Amino acid sequence: MFSRTALSYDPQPLPDRFDFTGDEMQQKASEFLEHMRKRHTVRDFTPKPIPREVITTCIETAGTAPSGANHQPWHFVAISNPALKQRIREEAEEEERRFYAGGAGDEWIKALEPIGTNEDKPHLTIAPWLIVVFSQRWGEFSDGTRYKNYYVPESVNIATGFLLASLHSAGLCALTHTPNPMKFLNTALNRPASEKPTMIIAVGHPSAEAQVPSVAKLKKPLSEISTVFE
């Protein structure tokens, strides 16, 4: 982690090692693939409570992600407070109304039709937890002096992926929500100007009536998403 002093390189022995056989590697890779294939994005949640410790443990997992120069340029705000969730929903729906009323282009709206989304976001109040992801565009020392963070979008995106995988591993569903602009979140959550909200993640258990759009299960085949050189 970045500091003003003690910037010398201090290598340490690798603390954890895995030495699987080829078959063991394939088995573990296949098991994780099957596990992640069971991850589903839903919009219908139940208000069934989730312990705070589960959420904070998943956030702690996100914090283990690699980052540019190890600056860890992220902050996660977990919210279960009903009044605060209501405020976020009202602000987000106002932004969404502008989006669907013409703020987005016709092509974008058409692309969303198979997903079945609209300006109503009841999941923001029904889901027991919201996690707002902030990216730290710059850091600050205790005296207010700024320092630069590196590869911020890439770093925050990796950490968010860790978070979503961890939530799924805990048996939870998550819905990513990206109203734009989202500046209201800095004020609502008392975050500094150096941070930019990138995503709201609704977290909870799916309701008994939860559905997923059929198009969401259409994934590109391996041949279209990868190229291998040997």
C-alpha positions in Angstrom: 0.0 0.0 0.0 1.3 3.4 -0.9 2.8 5.7 1.7 5.2 8.7 1.7 8.0 6.8 3.4 9.3 3.2 3.5 9.1 2.8 -0.3 11.9 0.4 -0.6 11.4 -3.0 -2.2 11.1 -5.7 0.5 10.5 -9.2 -1.1 9.0 -11.9 1.1 8.7 -15.7 0.5 5.5 -16.7 -1.3 3.2 -17.5 1.6 0.8 -19.9 -0.2 1.6 -22.4 -2.9 -0.5 -24.9 -4.8 1.1 -27.8 -6.7 -1.8 -29.7 -8.4 -1.3 -32.3 -11.0 -2.7 -31.6 -14.5 -5.8 -33.7 -13.7 -6.3 -31.9 -10.4 -6.0 -28.5 -12.1 -8.6 -29.5 -14.7 -11.0 -30.8 -12.0 -10.8 -27.6 -10.0 -11.2 -25.5 -13.1 -14.2 -27.5 -14.2 -15.8 -27.4 -10.7 -15.4 -23.6 -10.6 -16.9 -23.3 -14.1 -19.9 -25.3 -13.1 -20.3 -23.3 -9.9 -20.2 -20.0 -11.8 -22.7 -21.3 -14.4 -25.2 -21.4 -11.5 -24.8 -17.6 -11.0 -28.0 -15.8 -12.1 -28.8 -12.1 -12.2 -32.4 -11.6 -10.8 -34.6 -8.6 -10.3 -37.0 -10.2 -7.9 -35.7 -10.4 -4.3 -37.0 -11.5 -1.0 -36.4 -9.2 2.1 -35.0 -12.2 4.0 -32.3 -10.8 6.2 -28.6 -11.5 5.5 -26.1 -11.2 8.4 -23.8 -8.2 8.1 -20.8 -10.5 8.6 -21.6 -12.3 5.3 -21.6 -9.1 3.4 -18.4 -7.7 5.0 -16.6 -11.0 4.4 -17.5 -10.8 0.7 -16.2 -7.2 0.6 -13.0 -8.4 2.3 -12.6 -10.9 -0.5 -13.0 -8.1 -3.0 -10.2 -6.3 -1.2 -7.8 -9.1 -2.0 -7.9 -8.3 -5.7 -4.7 -7.1 -7.5 -4.4 -3.4 -8.3 -2.2 -0.9 -10.0 0.9 -0.3 -7.8 -1.1 -2.1 -5.0 -2.9 1.2 -4.4 -6.2 -0.6 -4.0 -8.3 2.3 -5.4 -11.7 1.2 -4.3 -14.2 1.7 -1.5 -17.4 -0.4 -0.9 -20.4 1.0 1.0 -22.8 -1.6 2.3 -26.3 -0.4 3.1 -29.2 -2.1 4.9 -30.8 1.1 6.3 -34.3 1.3 4.8 -34.5 5.1 4.6 -31.2 5.3 2.8 -32.1 2.5 0.4 -35.4 4.4 -0.3 -33.5 7.6 -1.0 -31.1 5.8 -3.4 -34.1 4.1 -5.2 -35.8 7.5 -5.7 -32.7 9.1 -7.0 -31.9 6.2 -9.3 -35.4 6.0 -10.6 -35.4 9.7 -11.5 -32.2 9.1 -13.5 -33.7 6.1 -15.1 -36.9 8.0 -16.2 -34.7 10.4 -18.0 -32.8 7.5 -19.6 -35.8 5.7 -20.9 -37.5 8.9 -21.9 -34.9 9.7 -24.5 -31.6 10.1 -22.7 -30.5 6.8 -24.2 -30.4 6.3 -27.9 -32.9 4.1 -29.7 -30.3 1.5 -30.3 -29.5 1.2 -26.6 -33.2 1.0 -25.6 -33.8 -1.7 -28.3 -30.8 -3.7 -27.0 -32.4 -3.7 -23.5 -35.8 -5.0 -24.7 -34.9 -8.8 -24.4 -33.7 -8.1 -20.8 -37.0 -6.6 -19.8 -35.8 -3.6 -17.8 -37.5 -0.3 -17.2 -37.3 2.7 -14.9 -38.9 0.9 -11.9 -36.2 -0.4 -9.5 -38.1 -2.0 -6.6 -35.1 -4.3 -6.0 -33.2 -1.3 -4.5 -35.5 -1.3 -1.5 -36.6 -5.0 -1.4 -33.1 -6.5 -1.4 -31.8 -6.6 2.1 -28.4 -5.1 1.2 -27.0 -2.6 -1.4 -23.3 -2.4 -2.0 -22.1 0.7 -3.8 -18.8 0.5 -5.5 -16.6 3.6 -5.6 -13.4 4.1 -7.5 -10.8 6.3 -6.0 -9.6 8.6 -8.8 -6.8 9.9 -6.6 -5.6 9.2 -3.1 -4.8 11.7 -0.3 -2.4 11.7 2.6 -3.5 12.8 6.0 -2.6 16.5 5.3 -4.8 16.5 2.1 -1.9 16.2 -0.4 -3.0 14.2 -3.4 -1.2 11.3 -5.0 -2.0 9.5 -8.2 -3.7 6.1 -8.4 -2.9 3.8 -11.4 -5.1 1.6 -13.6 -8.1 2.6 -11.5 -10.9 1.3 -13.8 -9.1 -2.0 -14.4 -8.4 -2.4 -10.7 -11.9 -1.6 -9.5 -13.4 -3.9 -12.2 -11.3 -6.8 -11.0 -12.3 -6.2 -7.4 -15.9 -6.0 -8.4 -15.6 -9.4 -10.1 -14.1 -10.8 -7.0 -17.1 -9.4 -5.0 -19.7 -10.9 -7.4 -18.1 -14.3 -7.3 -17.8 -14.2 -3.5 -21.5 -13.2 -3.1 -22.5 -16.1 -5.4 -20.3 -18.5 -3.4 -22.2 -17.4 -0.3 -25.5 -18.5 -1.9 -26.6 -15.0 -2.8 -27.9 -13.3 -5.9 -26.7 -10.0 -7.0 -28.0 -7.4 -9.5 -25.7 -4.8 -10.9 -27.2 -1.4 -11.4 -25.5 1.6 -13.1 -27.6 4.7 -13.2 -25.7 7.5 -14.9 -24.9 10.1 -13.6 -24.5 8.8 -10.1 -23.1 11.9 -8.3 -26.0 11.8 -5.8 -24.4 8.8 -4.2 -21.3 10.8 -3.0 -23.7 13.1 -1.1 -26.0 10.4 0.1 -23.1 8.2 1.4 -20.7 11.0 2.5 -18.0 10.0 0.1 -15.2 12.4 -0.9 -14.9 14.1 -4.3 -11.9 11.9 -5.1 -14.2 8.9 -5.4 -16.5 8.1 -8.3 -19.5 5.7 -7.9 -19.4 3.0 -10.5 -22.1 0.6 -9.6 -24.9 -0.3 -7.2 -25.2 -4.0 -6.4 -28.4 -5.3 -4.9 -27.8 -8.4 -2.9 -30.2 -10.9 -1.5 -32.1 -14.2 -1.9 -34.3 -14.6 -5.0 -38.0 -14.5 -4.4 -40.1 -17.6 -5.2 -41.3 -15.8 -8.3 -37.9 -14.8 -9.5 -37.3 -15.2 -13.3 -34.4 -14.7 -15.6 -34.8 -13.6 -19.3 -34.0 -16.5 -21.6 -31.5 -14.3 -23.5 -29.4 -14.0 -20.3 -28.5 -17.7 -20.6 -27.2 -17.4 -24.1 -23.5 -17.3 -23.7 -21.0 -17.0 -26.5 -19.1 -20.3 -27.1 -15.5 -20.7 -26.1 -14.5 -20.4 -29.8 -15.9 -16.9 -29.9 -14.4 -15.6 -26.7 -10.9 -17.0 -26.8 -7.9 -17.5 -29.1 -5.1 -19.9 -28.1 -1.5 -19.9 -29.4 0.7 -22.9 -28.6 
